[in-house]
Amino acid sequence: MPAPHPAPSLLPHPGKLSSLGGRLTLDRDTTVRALPGAEQAADLLRTLVGHPAGLPLTPSPAGRVVLALDDRLGGLGEEGYGLTVAPQALQLRAAHRTGLLRGIQTIRQLLPAEALSGGAAGGSWELPCVEITDVPDRPWRGAMLDVARRFQPIGYLHRYVDLLALHKLNVLHLHLTDDQGWRMPVDAYPRLISVGSRRARSQKGPTGPDGAHFDAVAHEGHYTKAELRGLVRYAAERGITVVPEIEMPGHVRAALAAYPELGNHPGRQLDVWTRWGVCDTILGVHEEVFDFCRAVLEEVMDVFPSPYIHIGGEECPTTEWEDSPAARERAAALGLAGPADLHGWFMGRIGAFLVERGRIPLGWVENGAELPPEFTVMTWRDGTHARAAARRGHQVIAAHHRATYLDYAQSTDPSEPVAQPGAPVPLHTVHGYEPAPHDWPEEERARVLGTQVQLWTEYARTPEEIEYLSFPRLCALADRSWSGGRGDWPGFVERLHHHTARLDALGVPYRPLDARSLATAVSASPSAGTARLHP
């Protein structure tokens, strides 16, 4: 019988953990008692624990594994739970269903890593006897995956959800549209898929001194609405919300290739963009554009029940508006200082529409621009943006690119795969990121919902490349965002060395732990856009 890892190897680390001594054995005779309201959690326990470990975990009113909703644990919030593992029984309790789901992930990690791999014949497995009380530091702990630049099959998105759930992340931010591709069908605008989901070729690597280079391979793909609804259900069963992102008014070249009349030059025929970087082609500001945006978002909201709908807003060059008589006329009629101010007006109109539909608009904050007050803002350029947004009264998701963008290389090792140009974002930097620094006033800190990692996929073509760039850095953000100030680097590294056995069991091709990947960052501030590593 494989021996379990010690409880301190849990990742993220629980808030309170006490070792009780002894072991609980799970075998084919172990049964599960699910009290009213806990039945779905028990089903997930059988799926994630029983099936790969070869254990039936049959329902029984006399089960030694007990899952229960308990109003007395209301102080632990939506995701908190209490877990007691004793030599003869296991009891998992929470005030809410989501808390039970988080506790199931802890049970998975208490088992030996071999129990996660599947295909077990079904003998017996031991868990250490512990008592855990656990609650996350912040309510938003997410991961953004860009499937617009590099389409990934729906089956992989299910796997990605499972990896997020293992690490107690609770948001999958799905970047569905961009200049290089449109991945969700919209019945009212079918050319978004027939034209916008396919590009003729893709840029190879960063643009060099001799310009950009391209492959000769068409890239295409899209999801059906049924697939996306299935993903939403699959994620919800694991306590994860799928937040869709539909970019506007910039990052829309794929949409304009399909419907050029939505642009500032209606007679111009465009292709789906094949380059990386920022494209200067943006939506116009005539009423047909807003009809389009509302129709698209109506269908998005029909598929995604998330309270939040992300509408992008970043990297929107206003040159086309400044050169457009119609846009200049619109800005003047609105009393704006100039065409550049149409960006805030545009976002405000769409944000108000989402609020009318009972949703919360979410957008990236940009230099020199403020999102309307109804927006929850995602700050990425530097830490001052997060605090400024919180000071203005916004709810904030802090995602500074120099600490949360996983498309940067993981170290200075020359053998690292091609990645986003820029200094590396090492593991230590990700784990050390504090989205709401303790020297902020408490009122501002309270407005920070949390943080998330981002993986833009210019240089991550396959699931294997996505996971190599994601892990173990995603583990670092998961640990710190759940544990908050309880996180510590040496303790994290020790637990991570154990945790890699779980990643191995799940077939995750993570970046190996070595002196370079475990180096600690020095000197340069993340906001400076540079970082160097101690040798």
Secondary structure by P-SEA (a helix, b strand, c coil): cccccccccccccccbbbbcbbbbbbcccbbbbbcccaaaaaaaaaacccccccccccccccccbbbbbcccccccccccbbbbbcccbbbbbcccaaaaaaaaaaaaaacccccccccccccbbbbccbbbbbbbcccccccccccccccccaaaaaaaaaaaaaacccccccccccccccccccccccccccccccccbbbccccccccbbbbcccccccccaaaaaaaaaaaaaacbbbbbbbbcccccaaaaaaccccccccccccccccccccccccccccaaaaaaaaaaaaaaaaacccccccccccccccccccccaaaaaaaaaaccccccaaaaaaaaaaaaaaaaacbbbbbbbbccccccccccccccccaaaaaaaaaaccccccccccccccccccccccccccccccccccaaaaaacccccccccaaaaaaccccbbbbbccccccaaaaaaaaaaaaaaaaaaaaacccccaaaaaaaaaaaaaaaaaaccccccccccccccccccccccccccccc
